[in-house]
């Protein structure tokens, strides 16, 4: 069953639209050039109506997504932000949910 992994980061009071941390982490992971096994689609962008920067991934399974998160994403996040993750704003929403259906384009 396909699943979603979602993170939402609130926009600050200054309406900063910097994607420096995201771009640096994405470059370190290199997933755009070599997509991970099990990833159906990765998206990231500003949702102005909700006031968040949202990252939304669709995976074939939670196990594949969680393994990639643990083995690739979090080490890169710690390298960029620091071991205690205090260098970045924590997500206001983070989690997984199963999808009822997926229609590939």
C-alpha positions in Angstrom: 0.0 0.0 0.0 1.4 3.4 -1.0 2.0 5.9 1.8 2.7 9.6 2.2 5.4 11.1 4.3 4.7 14.8 5.0 6.5 17.6 6.8 5.3 21.2 7.1 7.5 24.0 8.3 5.8 27.2 9.4 6.7 30.4 7.6 8.3 32.8 10.0 7.1 36.3 10.9 9.4 37.8 8.3 8.0 35.6 5.6 11.4 34.3 4.8 11.3 32.2 1.6 14.8 30.9 1.9 15.2 27.3 0.8 18.9 27.1 1.7 18.7 24.2 4.2 16.4 22.2 1.9 18.6 22.8 -1.2 21.8 22.0 0.7 20.4 18.7 2.1 18.9 17.8 -1.3 22.3 18.3 -3.0 24.0 16.1 -0.3 21.5 13.3 -0.8 21.6 13.5 -4.6 18.2 11.9 -5.0 17.3 14.0 -8.0 20.1 12.3 -10.0 19.6 8.9 -8.4 16.0 8.5 -7.0 15.7 6.0 -4.1 14.1 2.7 -4.6 10.4 2.8 -3.5 10.0 6.6 -4.0 7.0 7.3 -6.3 7.2 11.1 -6.1 8.9 13.8 -4.0 7.5 17.3 -3.8 8.5 20.5 -1.9 7.1 24.0 -2.0 5.4 26.9 -0.3 1.7 26.7 0.5 0.9 30.3 1.0 -2.7 29.7 2.1 -1.5 27.3 4.9 1.6 29.4 5.7 4.0 26.5 5.4 6.8 25.1 3.4 5.6 21.5 2.7 7.6 18.4 1.8 5.4 15.6 0.6 6.7 12.2 -0.5 4.8 9.2 -1.9 6.4 5.9 -1.2 5.5 2.3 -2.2 5.8 1.4 1.5 6.4 3.0 4.8 9.3 0.7 5.4 11.1 1.9 2.2 10.5 5.5 3.1 11.5 5.2 6.7 14.7 3.3 5.8 15.7 6.1 3.3 14.8 8.8 5.9 17.0 7.1 8.6 19.9 6.1 6.3 20.2 9.1 4.0 18.0 12.1 4.9 18.6 12.4 8.6 22.4 12.0 8.4 22.4 14.9 5.8 20.1 16.9 8.0 22.4 16.5 11.0 25.4 17.4 8.9 23.7 20.6 7.7 21.8 21.7 10.8 23.7 20.0 13.6 23.4 16.9 15.8 20.8 18.5 18.1 18.8 19.8 15.1 18.6 23.2 16.8 19.8 25.1 13.8 16.5 24.7 12.0 12.8 25.3 12.7 11.2 21.9 13.6 8.2 20.9 11.5 4.8 21.9 12.7 3.5 18.7 11.1 5.2 15.4 10.4 3.9 12.0 9.8 2.8 9.1 7.6 -0.5 8.1 6.2 -1.7 5.3 3.8 -3.2 6.3 0.5 -6.4 4.9 -0.9 -5.2 5.2 -4.5 -2.4 6.5 -6.6 -2.7 7.2 -10.3 0.7 7.7 -12.0 0.9 10.4 -14.7 
